[in-house]
Amino acid sequence: MRTIATLATGALVASVAQAQVVQWDIVRRHTGPKLTRRAGTFTEIITNEKLRGGYFASCSVGTPAQNLTLQLDTGSSDIWVPSSSASVCEQTSSNSDGCSLGSFDESASSSTTVVGENEFSISYVDGSHSKGDYITETFEIGGAKLTNMTMGLGLSTDIPYGLVGVGYTLNEAIIGTTHSSSSQYDNLPLLMQKQGLIATNAYSLWLNDLDASTGSILFGGIDTEKYHGDLTRIDVQKDSSSNAFTSFIVSMSSLLATSSSGTDTLTSTTFPIPVVLDSGTTFSYLPTDLAEEMWKEVGAEYYSEVGLALLPCSMENSAGHFSFGFGGTGGPVINITMDELVLPLTTDGSVQFPSGPNKGQDACQFGVQNFSSDSTTYLLGDTFLRSAYVVYDLVNNQIGLAPTDFNATATNVVAFASEGAQIPSATAAPNQASVSQSASSTSGTLGASGGFINDKSSDGASLPPALDWSRIVVMGASMSLVLVGSGFFML
């Protein structure tokens, strides 16, 4: 969720409502160094902030309507907005623009009702937080207007923008407070279905590529022009601790590295790997042993000073790619090219490697980082999701996946036919039930590595050269994903 970089405002593409679908469009804004209605669907445009990470969209709250820009997040489940009275929104300085993406003045709305005084509370692993009341309000996105929408009002927060969480209701922050599933309420996609805006609790996500300016989330349907080939359905897994559906956890069953010099099958003691598909996380996070294999393939080195694997920025031009497989043989495969995996490191200017094989080259972040191998769940964030067209079916607890069609301009929206209907035009992965644990690990020479790094070599036993970290303010290194105290994955 939150990174060291702060937000800067930018223009949003107007959203277009469509009948029984809702499309919420997303538009990439190139920030500076600061932190159509059709049967059955609604769409909204979302804004992709390349340097900061995260996807943002315009909406309105209250009566009369107050405009805000909120971050879209499939890894959490609440809408929350910063109150105009919050100190973070009142403070502006050379290091802060206040709540430049908008805040909500509850005193100026005639439709605000407090339904949970002091019951809203979210804390993230980076120490940021938002606390206040639960309220019901009028909420409008993509031309679709909802009444009695429950959301958090951040009266005390150090986060200068709000969020739109679209996950399972069991992942709502209130459950982390009450520790009771009976506290869950109808969140955005569920209320859209209950108020007749969409036929079923489902939506599809098209983030487009790293340099694109637009993408969208389509509630209640799919757009068959936004992906290549066919959609394949895989099952969402229950959370291992709660034995309930709380996050979009799927089984990642394979990872291949391919370049002009060959193809390597990368393996891990953790396969098949439970991964959360989370648009609120900038990077992807895999088990350490698997992440290290990827780093070796592309010549990335881990720097403990910033806790990141870095590589030359020129690697974005490498023709190599990684193939992520899901649900076993016959399941969906998503190819991620290097131009989607190399991200800027600094907020201003550039930092060069001072010595070693990459001496003098600009340093960038690699889009796949590591989690400890004893973690129970890993994350595929925006560096993965940009290359996939993803359908989230919260009724049947299934995910539809296909390779994205980058920068597609055509559209063909197909709504879900009814509540509980299967994902349109999708077939089930045939062998996902047979996916089993593999305890092997990659060994020997990595044949694809030479093609990735153009025969660059580095001594794996040596430490990477020291960089001048006093010049670096890392951008987009967000992994603020666990709601403190609840045990549920958030951003």
LOMARRO-78326 format. One record per residue (C-alpha): residue number from 1; residue in one letter; x, y, z. Coordinates in steps of 0.05 Angstrom, whole numbers, plus 32768, in hexadecimal, padded with zeros to 4 digits. Layout:
R     i   aa   east   north     up
R   NUM    A      X       Y      Z
...
% end
This chain:
R     i   aa   east   north     up
R     1    M   8000    8000   8000
R     2    R   802A    8039   8018
R     3    T   8070    8049   7FFF
R     4    I   80A5    807C   8010
R     5    A   8090    80A4   7FD3
R     6    T   8055    80D3   7FDD
R     7    L   801C    80E0   7FAD
R     8    A   8014    8114   7F77
R     9    T   7FD3    8122   7F55
R    10    G   7FC5    8118   7F0C
R    11    A   7F8C    8118   7EDA
R    12    L   7F5A    80DE   7EDC
R    13    V   7F36    80C3   7EA0
R    14    A   7EEB    80C9   7EAA
R    15    S   7EC8    8088   7EBA
R    16    V   7E8F    806C   7E92
R    17    A   7E55    8044   7EAF
R    18    Q   7E39    8008   7E8B
R    19    A   7DEF    7FDC   7E9E
R    20    Q   7E00    7F9F   7ECA
R    21    V   7E4A    7FAB   7EC5
R    22    V   7E73    7FE3   7EE4
R    23    Q   7EB6    7FF7   7EC6
R    24    W   7EE4    8020   7EF2
R    25    D   7F1D    803A   7EC6
R    26    I   7F65    8041   7EDE
R    27    V   7F95    8074   7EC1
R    28    R   7FE1    8075   7ECA
R    29    R   7FFB    80B7   7EE4
R    30    H   8045    80C3   7EDC
R    31    T   8052    80E2   7F20
R    32    G   808D    810C   7F34
R    33    P   80BD    80FA   7F6B
R    34    K   8088    8100   7FA1
R    35    L   8072    80CE   7FCA
R    36    T   7E6D    803F   7E5F
R    37    R   7E30    8018   7E77
R    38    R   7E22    7FD5   7E55
R    39    A   7DF5    7F9C   7E6A
R    40    G   7E0E    7F7F   7EAC
R    41    T   7E4F    7FA4   7EB9
R    42    F   7E6E    7FE4   7ED3
R    43    T   7EB5    7FFB   7EC3
R    44    E   7EE3    802D   7EE6
R    45    I   7F25    804A   7ECE
R    46    I   7F5F    8044   7EFF
R    47    T   7F9F    806D   7F00
R    48    N   7FE2    804A   7F00
R    49    E   8019    806F   7F25
R    50    K   8058    8052   7F06
R    51    L   808B    806D   7F37
R    52    R   8063    8065   7F76
R    53    G   803E    8025   7F65
R    54    G   7FF4    801D   7F6F
R    55    Y   7FB5    8028   7F46
R    56    F   7F85    8061   7F55
R    57    A   7F3F    8074   7F3F
R    58    S   7F0E    80AD   7F46
R    59    C   7ECE    80A6   7F6D
R    60    S   7E9E    80D2   7F94
R    61    V   7E84    80CD   7FDB
R    62    G   7E4A    80EF   8000
R    63    T   7E11    811F   7FF2
R    64    P   7E21    814C   7FD0
R    65    A   7E58    8123   7FAF
R    66    Q   7EA1    812E   7FC3
R    67    N   7ED5    8116   7F92
R    68    L   7F0F    80EB   7FA9
R    69    T   7F45    80C0   7F89
R    70    L   7F4D    807D   7FAC
R    71    Q   7F7E    8043   7FA4
R    72    L   7F61    8003   7F88
R    73    D   7F74    7FC5   7FAF
R    74    T   7F60    7F7C   7FA3
R    75    G   7F87    7F69   7FE1
R    76    S   7F59    7F8C   8013
R    77    S   7F0E    7F92   801A
R    78    D   7EFA    7FD6   8038
R    79    I   7EEF    801A   8019
R    80    W   7F0C    804F   8045
R    81    V   7F16    8099   803B
R    82    P   7F40    80CC   8061
R    83    S   7F18    8100   8087
R    84    S   7F25    8148   8076
R    85    S   7F30    8154   80C0
R    86    A   7F69    8121   80C4
R    87    S   7FAB    8142   80D3
R    88    V   7FCD    8123   8096
R    89    C   7F9B    8147   8069
R    90    E   7FA4    818A   808B
R    91    Q   7FF0    8189   8089
R    92    T   8015    81A1   804B
R    93    S   8060    81AB   8046
R    94    S   809A    81A0   8017
R    95    N   8096    8156   8027
R    96    S   804A    814F   8026
R    97    D   8011    8166   7FFA
R    98    G   7FDE    8153   802F
R    99    C   7FA4    812A   8013
R   100    S   7FAD    8142   7FCC
R   101    L   7F84    8109   7FB0
R   102    G   7F48    8120   7FD8
R   103    S   7F2A    8117   801D
R   104    F   7EE3    8112   8037
R   105    D   7EC1    8148   8060
R   106    E   7E8B    8121   8084
R   107    S   7E6D    8160   80A1
R   108    A   7E5D    8178   805B
R   109    S   7E35    813A   8048
R   110    S   7DEB    8130   8059
R   111    S   7DEE    80E5   804E
R   112    T   7E26    80D2   8080
R   113    T   7E11    80A1   80B5
R   114    V   7E42    8087   80EA
R   115    V   7E35    803C   80F4
R   116    G   7E74    802A   811A
R   117    E   7E93    8061   8144
R   118    N   7EDE    8056   814F
R   119    E   7ED8    8010   8130
R   120    F   7F00    801B   80F1
R   121    S   7F4A    800B   80FA
R   122    I   7F7E    7FF4   80C9
R   123    S   7FC9    7FF0   80D6
R   124    Y   7FFD    7FDB   80A2
R   125    V   8041    7FBB   80AB
R   126    D   8066    7FFB   8098
R   127    G   8047    801C   80D6
R   128    S   8013    8045   80B0
R   129    H   7FCC    8044   80C8
R   130    S   7F86    805E   80C2
R   131    K   7F53    8061   80FA
R   132    G   7F0E    807E   8103
R   133    D   7EC5    806D   80F8
R   134    Y   7E9E    8040   80CB
R   135    I   7E6A    8068   80A4
R   136    T   7E36    805B   806E
R   137    E   7E35    808A   8033
R   138    T   7E22    8094   7FEB
R   139    F   7E5B    807C   7FBF
R   140    E   7E62    8084   7F73
R   141    I   7E93    8062   7F44
R   142    G   7E92    805C   7EF8
R   143    G   7E4D    807C   7EF4
R   144    A   7E30    8049   7F25
R   145    K   7E12    8065   7F65
R   146    L   7E0C    803C   7FA5
R   147    T   7DE7    804F   7FE4
R   148    N   7DF7    803B   802C
R   149    M   7E3E    8027   8019
R   150    T   7E64    8015   8058
R   151    M   7EAA    8032   805B
R   152    G   7EE0    8048   808C
R   153    L   7EEA    8091   809C
R   154    G   7F33    809E   80AD
R   155    L   7F31    80D2   80E4
R   156    S   7F77    80C2   80FC
R   157    T   7FA4    80AC   80C4
R   158    D   7FEA    80B8   80A9
R   159    I   7FD5    809F   8063
R   160    P   7FC2    80DA   8036
R   161    Y   7F92    80B3   8008
R   162    G   7F5B    8080   800E
R   163    L   7F51    803A   7FF2
R   164    V   7F1D    8010   7FCE
R   165    G   7F24    7FC8   7FE5
R   166    V   7EFF    7F95   7FBA
R   167    G   7F12    7F54   7FDD
R   168    Y   7EEB    7F21   8005
R   169    T   7EC0    7F3D   803E
R   170    L   7EE4    7F0F   806F
R   171    N   7F21    7F3B   8063
R   172    E   7EFF    7F7A   807C
R   173    A   7F24    7FA1   80B2
R   174    I   7EE9    7F9D   80E2
R   175    I   7EF4    7F52   80E9
R   176    G   7F3B    7F60   8100
R   177    T   7F1D    7F8C   8136
R   178    T   7EE3    7F61   814D
R   179    H   7F03    7F1D   813C
R   180    S   7EBE    7F07   8126
R   181    S   7EA7    7EF6   80E0
R   182    S   7E62    7F0F   80F2
R   183    S   7E7D    7F56   80ED
R   184    Q   7E86    7F52   80A1
R   185    Y   7E5C    7F82   8077
R   186    D   7E4B    7F89   802D
R   187    N   7E89    7FA8   800D
R   188    L   7E8C    7FC9   7FC8
R   189    P   7E86    7F8E   7F97
R   190    L   7E53    7F6A   7FC3
R   191    L   7E28    7FA8   7FCC
R   192    M   7E2B    7FB6   7F81
R   193    Q   7E0E    7F71   7F76
R   194    K   7DD8    7F79   7FAC
R   195    Q   7DC3    7FBD   7F91
R   196    G   7DBB    7FA0   7F4B
R   197    L   7DF5    7FC2   7F29
R   198    I   7E17    7F80   7F17
R   199    A   7DFB    7F39   7F14
R   200    T   7E2F    7F18   7F40
R   201    N   7E69    7F28   7F6E
R   202    A   7EA1    7F26   7F3B
R   203    Y   7ECE    7F55   7F14
R   204    S   7F09    7F54   7EE4
R   205    L   7F4A    7F7C   7EE7
R   206    W   7F73    7F97   7EAE
R   207    L   7FAF    7FBF   7EC5
R   208    N   7FD1    7FC5   7E82
R   209    D   801D    7FCC   7E7C
R   210    L   804F    7FF3   7EA7
R   211    D   8051    802E   7E77
R   212    A   8007    8030   7E66
R   213    S   7FDB    8069   7E7D
R   214    T   7F99    8043   7E85
R   215    G   7F7C    8003   7E9F
R   216    S   7F39    7FEF   7EBE
R   217    I   7F13    7FC5   7EF0
R   218    L   7ED2    7FAA   7ED3
R   219    F   7E9E    7F96   7F07
R   220    G   7E6D    7F60   7EF2
R   221    G   7E8E    7F4A   7EB2
R   222    I   7ECB    7F3E   7E86
R   223    D   7EE6    7F60   7E47
R   224    T   7EFB    7F2C   7E15
R   225    E   7F25    7F5E   7DEE
R   226    K   7F54    7F6A   7E28
R   227    Y   7F77    7F26   7E27
R   228    H   7F97    7EF3   7DF9
R   229    G   7F80    7EAC   7DF1
R   230    D   7F4E    7E8E   7E23
R   231    L   7F3E    7E9A   7E6C
R   232    T   7F4E    7E60   7E9A
R   233    R   7F2D    7E58   7EDE
R   234    I   7F54    7E44   7F1B
R   235    D   7F3A    7E3C   7F62
R   236    V   7F45    7E6D   7F9A
R   237    Q   7F63    7E4C   7FD8
R   238    K   7F4A    7E55   801F
R   239    D   7F76    7E77   8051
R   240    S   7F9E    7E42   8075
R   241    S   7F93    7E5F   80BA
R   242    S   7F4A    7E72   80B6
R   243    N   7F33    7E3C   8084
R   244    A   7F0A    7E72   8062
R   245    F   7F0E    7E9C   8022
R   246    T   7F30    7EDC   8038
R   247    S   7F61    7EED   7FFF
R   248    F   7F6A    7EDC   7FB6
R   249    I   7F9A    7EA3   7FC3
R   250    V   7FA9    7E76   7F87
R   251    S   7FDB    7E3E   7F7A
R   252    M   8019    7E51   7F52
R   253    S   8033    7E0F   7F38
R   254    S   806E    7E21   7F0A
R   255    L   80A0    7E57   7EF6
R   256    L   80CA    7E56   7EB7
R   257    A   8101    7E86   7EA1
R   258    T   810A    7E8C   7E56
R   259    S   813D    7EB3   7E2D
R   260    S   8163    7EAB   7DEC
R   261    S   8194    7E7C   7E0E
R   262    G   8160    7E4B   7E29
R   263    T   8128    7E3C   7E59
R   264    D   8130    7E2B   7EA3
R   265    T   80FC    7E0B   7ED1
R   266    L   8102    7E2F   7F13
R   267    T   80EB    7E08   7F50
R   268    S   80E3    7E13   7F9A
R   269    T   80D8    7DEA   7FD8
R   270    T   8097    7E11   7FDF
R   271    F   8076    7DFA   7F9D
R   272    P   803C    7DFD   7F92
R   273    I   803E    7E43   7FAE
R   274    P   8001    7E65   7FCC
R   275    V   8001    7EAC   7FB0
R   276    V   7FD1    7EE6   7FBB
R   277    L   7FBE    7F0E   7F7D
R   278    D   7FC2    7F54   7F9A
R   279    S   7FBD    7F95   7F72
R   280    G   7FCF    7FBE   7FB1
R   281    T   8016    7FA3   7FB2
R   282    T   804A    7FC2   7F84
R   283    F   807A    7F87   7F7F
R   284    S   8071    7F3B   7F7F
R   285    Y   808D    7F13   7FB9
R   286    L   80A1    7ECA   7FB2
R   287    P   80C7    7E99   7FDF
R   288    T   810F    7EAC   7FE8
R   289    D   812B    7E6F   7FC4
R   290    L   8100    7E7C   7F87
R   291    A   810C    7EC7   7F87
R   292    E   8157    7EBC   7F8A
R   293    E   8153    7E8F   7F4C
R   294    M   8130    7EC7   7F27
R   295    W   8165    7EF9   7F3E
R   296    K   819C    7ECB   7F24
R   297    E   817A    7EC6   7EE0
R   298    V   8179    7F12   7ED6
R   299    G   81B8    7F24   7EFB
R   300    A   8196    7F47   7F35
R   301    E   81B9    7F4F   7F79
R   302    Y   8199    7F56   7FBD
R   303    Y   81AC    7F95   7FE5
R   304    S   819D    7F8E   802F
R   305    E   81A2    7FDA   8037
R   306    V   815E    7FE2   8016
R   307    G   8146    7F9A   8019
R   308    L   813F    7F95   7FCE
R   309    A   815B    7F70   7F93
R   310    L   8178    7FA2   7F60
R   311    L   818F    7F9B   7F18
R   312    P   81A4    7FCA   7EE0
R   313    C   816B    7FF3   7EC4
R   314    S   8181    7FDE   7E7E
R   315    M   8166    7F98   7E8E
R   316    E   8120    7FB2   7E7D
R   317    N   8136    7FA8   7E34
R   318    S   8146    7F5E   7E3E
R   319    A   811D    7F30   7E11
R   320    G   8118    7EFB   7E47
R   321    H   80D8    7EEB   7E6D
R   322    F   80BD    7EC3   7EA7
R   323    S   8080    7E94   7EA0
R   324    F   8054    7E8D   7EDE
R   325    G   8028    7E4F   7EDD
R   326    F   7FEB    7E41   7F07
R   327    G   7FC0    7E05   7F16
R   328    G   7FEF    7DD0   7EFA
R   329    T   7FF4    7DB5   7EB4
R   330    G   7FC2    7DD6   7E85
R   331    G   7FB8    7E10   7EB5
R   332    P   7FC2    7E59   7EA1
R   333    V   8008    7E73   7E93
R   334    I   8019    7EBD   7E96
R   335    N   805A    7ED7   7E77
R   336    I   807B    7F13   7E98
R   337    T   80AE    7F38   7E6E
R   338    M   80E9    7F5F   7E8B
R   339    D   80CC    7FA3   7E7A
R   340    E   8096    7F95   7EAD
R   341    L   80C8    7F7E   7EE3
R   342    V   80FB    7FB8   7EE3
R   343    L   80E3    7FF3   7F0D
R   344    P   8103    8036   7F1F
R   345    L   812B    8038   7F60
R   346    T   812F    8081   7F72
R   347    T   8102    80BD   7F77
R   348    D   8132    80ED   7F55
R   349    G   8169    80E0   7F24
R   350    S   818C    809D   7F23
R   351    V   81BF    8075   7F4B
R   352    Q   81F5    804D   7F28
R   353    F   8217    800D   7F3D
R   354    P   825C    8024   7F55
R   355    S   8282    7FE5   7F45
R   356    G   827D    7F9D   7F2E
R   357    P   8261    7F84   7EEC
R   358    N   822B    7FBA   7EEB
R   359    K   8258    7FF4   7EFC
R   360    G   823E    8036   7EE1
R   361    Q   81F9    801B   7ECF
R   362    D   81B9    8037   7EEE
R   363    A   819C    800C   7F25
R   364    C   8153    7FF7   7F24
R   365    Q   8126    7FCA   7F4F
R   366    F   8113    7F84   7F39
R   367    G   80C8    7F79   7F3A
R   368    V   80CB    7F37   7F60
R   369    Q   80E6    7F39   7FA7
R   370    N   80E8    7F04   7FDD
R   371    F   80C0    7EEE   801A
R   372    S   80DC    7EBF   804E
R   373    S   80D1    7E77   8038
R   374    D   80AB    7E68   8078
R   375    S   8073    7E98   8063
R   376    T   8030    7E77   8058
R   377    T   801A    7EA4   801E
R   378    Y   803F    7ECC   7FE9
R   379    L   802A    7F05   7FBC
R   380    L   8024    7F14   7F72
R   381    G   801B    7F5F   7F6E
R   382    D   801A    7F91   7F36
R   383    T   805B    7F78   7F15
R   384    F   8035    7F38   7F07
R   385    L   7FEE    7F52   7EFF
R   386    R   7FFF    7F83   7EC7
R   387    S   800C    7F47   7E99
R   388    A   7FCD    7F21   7EAB
R   389    Y   7F83    7F2C   7E9F
R   390    V   7F65    7F16   7EE1
R   391    V   7F1C    7F06   7EF1
R   392    Y   7F09    7F02   7F3B
R   393    D   7ECB    7ED8   7F48
R   394    L   7EBA    7EDF   7F92
R   395    V   7E7B    7EB4   7F8D
R   396    N   7E9A    7E75   7F6F
R   397    N   7EDE    7E84   7F90
R   398    Q   7F03    7E80   7F4E
R   399    I   7F36    7EAA   7F27
R   400    G   7F37    7EB0   7EDC
R   401    L   7F7B    7EBD   7EBC
R   402    A   7F94    7ECC   7E75
R   403    P   7FCF    7EF2   7E57
R   404    T   7FBD    7F3C   7E53
R   405    D   7FB7    7F61   7E11
R   406    F   7FE2    7F9E   7E1F
R   407    N   7FC6    7FE0   7E08
R   408    A   7F88    7FC0   7DE9
R   409    T   7F58    7FF4   7DCD
R   410    A   7F1E    7FC8   7DB9
R   411    T   7EE9    7FB2   7DEB
R   412    N   7EB6    7F7A   7DF0
R   413    V   7E95    7F79   7E34
R   414    V   7E72    7F39   7E49
R   415    A   7E4A    7F3B   7E8A
R   416    F   7E43    7F01   7EBA
R   417    A   7DFF    7EE3   7EAA
R   418    S   7DE5    7EDD   7EF1
R   419    E   7DF9    7ED7   7F3A
R   420    G   7E29    7E9D   7F41
R   421    A   7E33    7E95   7EF6
R   422    Q   7E77    7E7B   7EE0
R   423    I   7EAB    7EAA   7EC3
R   424    P   7E96    7EB7   7E7A
R   425    S   7EC0    7E95   7E44
R   426    A   7EEC    7E72   7E78
R   427    T   7EFE    7E28   7E80
R   428    A   7F18    7E07   7EBF
R   429    A   7F61    7DF3   7EC7
R   430    P   7F5D    7DA8   7EBC
R   431    N   7F92    7D8F   7EED
R   432    Q   7F92    7DC0   7F27
R   433    A   7F77    7D8B   7F57
R   434    S   7FB6    7D61   7F4A
R   435    V   7FE9    7D98   7F59
R   436    S   8016    7D7F   7F91
R   437    Q   804F    7D96   7FBC
R   438    S   8094    7D94   7F9B
R   439    A   80D1    7D96   7FC9
R   440    S   8104    7D9C   7F91
R   441    S   812F    7DD9   7F84
R   442    T   8152    7DF4   7F47
R   443    S   819A    7DDC   7F40
R   444    G   81D2    7DE2   7F0D
R   445    T   81DE    7E16   7ED8
R   446    L   81A6    7E47   7EC7
R   447    G   81A4    7E41   7E7B
R   448    A   8177    7E7D   7E6F
R   449    S   81A1    7EAD   7E98
R   450    G   81D2    7EBE   7E61
R   451    G   819A    7ED4   7E33
R   452    F   817B    7F00   7E69
R   453    I   81BB    7F25   7E7B
R   454    N   81E0    7F22   7E39
R   455    D   8219    7EF8   7E54
R   456    K   8225    7F26   7E90
R   457    S   8241    7EFF   7ECA
R   458    S   8248    7F0A   7F14
R   459    D   8269    7EE3   7F4C
R   460    G   8230    7EC5   7F74
R   461    A   825D    7EBE   7FB0
R   462    S   826F    7F07   7FB4
R   463    L   8248    7F40   7FD3
R   464    P   822A    7F75   7FA5
R   465    P   824F    7FB7   7FA3
R   466    A   823B    7FED   7FD5
R   467    L   820D    8024   7FBB
R   468    D   8207    806B   7FD6
R   469    W   81C5    8061   7FFA
R   470    S   81C6    80A9   8014
R   471    R   81B0    80BD   7FCE
R   472    I   8177    808D   7FC9
R   473    V   812E    8094   7FDB
R   474    V   8111    8051   7FC5
R   475    M   80D0    8055   7F9E
R   476    G   8097    8022   7F99
R   477    A   80B5    7FF1   7FCB
R   478    S   8071    7FE4   7FE9
R   479    M   8060    7FA4   800D
R   480    S   8032    7FC0   8043
R   481    L   8003    7F86   803F
R   482    V   7FF0    7F69   8082
R   483    L   7FB9    7F85   80AD
R   484    V   7FD8    7F86   80F2
R   485    G   7FB5    7F59   8124
R   486    S   7F83    7F39   80F4
R   487    G   7FAD    7F05   80D0
R   488    F   7F8F    7F19   808E
R   489    F   7FB7    7F32   8052
R   490    M   7FA9    7F79   8040
R   491    L   7FCF    7FA6   800F
% end
